[in-house]
Amino acid sequence: MPVSAIRVRRLCTELSGVARTSELAELGVDAYSLRLAVDAGEVVRLREGVYGVADLPAEVQTAVRHGGRLGCLSRLGIDGVWLLEQPASVHVAMMRTGRRRFHSECRCITHWSDSRLAGPAVALDEALVQVLGCRGEEEFFVALESAMRKRLITRSGIERIRSRVPKVHRGLVGFARWDADSGLESLLRLRLRAHGLALASQIDIPGIGRVDFVLGDRLILEVDGKQNHVDGFDSLIGTEHARAAAASKRHKDLVRDAVAAAYGFETLRFDYALVVHDWPLVEAAILAKVDRGLHLRSRVAGRGR
């Protein structure tokens, strides 16, 4: 008697969502039952001898068809880790003894690994190590802090990463925080670190409220990762509401900056486009304030004498 399609799916799920025919055969699933499960839409054939549950994420299916496991940026994206740029291609982790399969419309990016892979996707700490080699320090750092903030990684996972990255990059792991509010804030801290500038993060200032950063003791840096403009014309009502919300936020920001000025603070405010795509301008604005000593109350007070 054939195994029901629902049971075949359940068995695949118990095997991390992807199973070889040999694994299913050991559990009593014959070729006829497997074919019925495919016809019923409960499982899909990913490549010869390998099947997966039908609702397996598309990126995972692509990685398995390629002959490996989901890795690097694509693995992080599954868990909603903050990325500077969404990957245009699926990143696949392959054991060095494995064989790539160039499937239909294959644009996969392959990462070779010496560690034994299990399941349809690599572990999160493995993916982060891959990001460092693939995309460099900045993408690695913002992804690491995002994973830490979301509690997707443990302290032991952090230590595994530290032990696996090159020594020159281990300081980045120690510099990472568990409470970074956004990837933009992570990027700002990292880039200013190169200038020897330390930022105090998420600071409550009496009379002003919580600010993203304070540099020195009087320069407030605010980073807004949300779009404050309207894209497209989906509906007139929706557009007007979005414009009103953006105008209200802009007004609140102006009031907040004015209150900060009344308390003796300087404020610089940046958005996503500035930090990511026009960093030289952001850098110049901050360094100009620092060069004039406007981040320190003692320097400003001294000028008044």
C-alpha positions in Angstrom: 0.0 0.0 0.0 1.4 3.4 -1.0 2.4 6.0 1.6 0.0 9.0 1.6 1.3 12.2 0.0 0.7 14.0 3.3 2.9 11.6 5.1 5.6 11.9 2.5 5.5 15.6 3.0 5.7 15.2 6.8 8.7 12.9 6.5 10.5 15.5 4.2 9.7 18.2 6.8 11.2 16.1 9.6 14.4 15.8 7.4 14.8 19.6 7.4 12.5 20.1 4.4 14.8 18.3 1.9 15.4 14.6 1.6 17.1 12.1 -0.6 15.2 9.2 -2.1 17.5 6.9 -0.1 16.5 8.6 3.1 12.8 8.4 2.3 13.2 4.7 1.2 14.6 3.9 4.7 11.4 5.4 6.1 9.2 3.2 3.9 8.5 5.6 1.0 8.8 3.8 -2.4 9.1 5.4 -5.8 5.4 5.1 -6.5 4.4 6.9 -3.3 7.0 9.6 -4.0 5.6 10.2 -7.5 2.1 10.4 -6.1 3.3 13.0 -3.6 4.8 15.1 -6.4 1.6 14.9 -8.4 -0.4 16.0 -5.4 1.8 19.1 -5.0 3.0 18.1 -1.5 6.7 17.7 -2.5 8.8 18.9 -5.5 11.7 17.2 -7.3 14.7 19.5 -6.8 17.2 17.4 -8.7 17.8 13.8 -9.4 17.3 11.8 -6.2 16.5 14.9 -4.1 13.1 16.2 -3.1 11.8 19.0 -0.9 8.5 20.2 0.6 6.5 22.3 -1.9 6.6 25.5 0.2 10.4 25.5 0.6 11.6 29.1 0.0 12.5 29.7 -3.7 16.1 30.6 -2.8 16.6 27.3 -0.9 15.2 25.3 -3.8 17.6 27.0 -6.1 20.6 26.3 -3.8 19.7 22.6 -3.6 19.2 22.4 -7.4 22.7 23.9 -7.7 24.0 21.0 -5.5 24.6 22.7 -2.2 23.0 24.6 0.6 21.8 28.2 0.9 24.6 30.4 2.2 26.1 33.9 2.6 23.8 36.8 2.0 20.9 34.6 0.8 21.0 32.7 4.0 20.9 35.9 6.1 18.0 37.3 4.0 15.8 34.3 4.9 15.9 35.5 8.6 15.5 39.2 7.8 19.0 40.2 8.7 19.7 43.8 7.7 21.8 43.9 4.5 23.3 46.9 2.7 22.2 45.5 -0.6 19.9 42.6 -1.4 21.7 39.9 -3.4 20.9 39.8 -7.1 21.9 36.1 -7.3 21.4 33.1 -4.9 24.5 32.4 -2.8 25.2 28.7 -2.5 27.5 26.9 0.0 29.2 23.9 -1.4 31.5 21.3 0.1 34.9 21.2 -1.7 34.2 17.6 -2.6 30.8 18.5 -4.1 29.8 19.1 -7.7 28.0 22.2 -9.0 25.0 21.6 -11.2 24.3 24.4 -13.6 20.5 24.3 -13.7 18.1 26.3 -15.8 18.8 30.1 -15.6 21.6 29.5 -13.1 23.3 32.7 -11.9 24.3 31.3 -8.5 27.4 32.5 -6.6 29.2 29.5 -5.1 31.0 29.5 -1.8 33.3 26.5 -1.2 33.5 25.2 2.4 35.6 22.7 4.3 33.0 22.2 7.0 30.4 19.5 6.6 27.0 20.9 5.7 23.7 19.7 7.0 20.2 20.7 6.1 19.1 23.0 3.2 20.9 26.1 4.6 24.1 26.7 6.5 24.2 27.9 10.1 23.9 31.7 10.6 27.4 32.0 11.9 28.8 30.2 8.9 26.8 32.5 6.6 28.3 35.6 8.4 31.8 34.3 7.9 31.0 33.8 4.2 29.8 37.4 3.9 33.1 38.7 5.2 35.0 37.0 2.4 32.4 37.7 -0.2 31.4 41.3 0.5 33.9 42.7 2.9 34.0 44.3 6.3 31.1 46.7 6.1 28.5 44.2 4.9 29.8 41.7 7.5 29.6 44.2 10.3 26.1 45.5 9.7 24.8 42.0 9.2 26.5 40.8 12.4 25.0 43.6 14.5 21.6 43.0 13.0 21.8 39.3 13.8 22.8 40.1 17.3 20.0 42.6 17.8 17.5 40.1 16.6 19.0 37.5 18.9 19.5 35.1 16.0 22.9 34.3 17.2 24.3 33.3 20.6 27.5 34.3 22.4 28.9 30.9 21.6 28.1 31.7 17.9 29.9 35.0 18.2 33.0 33.1 19.5 32.8 30.6 16.6 32.8 33.6 14.2 35.7 35.2 16.0 37.8 32.0 15.8 37.1 31.5 12.1 37.7 35.0 10.6 41.2 36.2 9.9 43.0 37.9 12.8 42.9 41.2 11.1 39.1 41.2 11.3 38.6 39.9 14.8 38.5 43.4 16.2 35.3 43.9 14.3 33.6 41.1 16.2 34.6 42.7 19.5 33.4 46.1 18.3 29.9 44.7 17.5 27.0 45.6 19.9 23.8 43.8 20.8 21.7 46.9 20.8 22.5 48.6 17.4 19.2 50.1 16.3 19.7 49.8 12.5 22.2 48.8 9.9 22.7 52.5 9.1 23.8 53.2 12.7 26.1 50.2 12.5 27.7 51.6 9.3 28.1 55.1 10.7 29.8 53.8 13.9 32.1 51.6 11.8 33.1 54.3 9.4 33.8 56.9 12.0 35.9 54.3 14.0 38.5 54.7 11.2 38.9 58.3 12.2 39.3 57.4 15.9 35.9 58.8 16.7 33.8 56.9 19.3 30.1 57.4 19.4 27.8 57.0 22.4 24.7 55.2 21.0 21.0 55.5 21.9 21.4 58.3 24.5 18.6 59.8 26.5 19.1 63.6 26.9 16.8 65.4 29.3 14.5 67.7 27.5 15.3 66.2 24.1 14.6 62.5 24.4 16.5 59.6 23.0 19.0 60.3 20.1 20.8 57.9 17.9 24.4 59.1 18.7 26.3 61.7 20.6 29.8 62.5 19.5 31.9 64.2 22.1 29.4 65.8 24.5 27.4 68.1 22.3 27.2 66.8 18.7 24.1 64.8 18.1 24.0 62.5 15.0 20.6 61.2 13.8 20.3 58.6 11.2 16.9 57.9 9.6 16.6 54.7 7.7 13.0 55.2 6.6 11.8 56.9 3.4 10.3 60.3 4.1 9.0 60.8 0.6 6.3 59.3 -1.6 7.1 56.9 -4.4 4.5 56.2 -7.1 0.9 57.1 -7.3 -0.9 54.1 -6.0 -3.9 56.2 -4.8 -4.6 59.8 -4.2 -5.7 59.2 -0.7 -2.7 57.0 0.1 -0.4 59.6 -1.4 -1.9 62.4 0.6 -1.7 60.4 3.9 1.9 59.6 3.2 2.7 63.2 2.5 1.0 64.3 5.6 2.9 61.8 7.7 6.2 62.8 6.1 5.5 66.5 6.8 4.5 65.7 10.4 7.7 63.8 11.0 9.8 66.5 9.3 8.2 69.1 11.6 8.8 67.0 14.7 12.5 66.6 13.6 12.8 70.4 13.2 11.3 71.0 16.6 13.6 68.5 18.2 16.6 70.0 16.6 15.6 73.5 17.7 15.2 72.2 21.3 18.6 70.6 21.1 20.1 73.9 19.9 18.5 75.7 22.9 20.2 73.2 25.2 23.6 73.9 23.5 23.7 70.9 21.2 24.7 70.7 17.5 22.7 68.3 15.4 23.5 66.6 12.1 20.8 64.5 10.5 21.3 62.0 7.7 19.1 59.6 5.8 19.7 56.2 4.0 20.7 57.7 0.7 23.3 60.0 2.2 25.0 57.4 4.4 25.0 54.6 1.8 25.4 56.5 -1.4 27.0 59.8 -0.5 29.3 59.0 2.4 32.0 61.5 1.5 29.5 64.4 2.1 28.4 62.8 5.4 32.1 62.3 6.4 33.0 65.9 5.5 30.1 67.3 7.5 31.0 65.4 10.6 34.7 66.0 10.4 34.2 69.8 9.8 32.3 69.9 13.2 35.0 68.0 14.9 37.9 70.0 13.4 36.2 73.2 14.8 35.7 71.6 18.2 31.9 71.9 18.0 31.5 68.4 19.4 33.0 69.5 22.8 31.5 72.0 25.2 34.9 73.0 26.6 36.2 74.1 23.2 33.0 76.1 22.5 33.1 77.7 25.9 36.7 78.6 25.5 36.0 80.4 22.2 33.5 82.7 24.0 36.1 84.1 26.4 
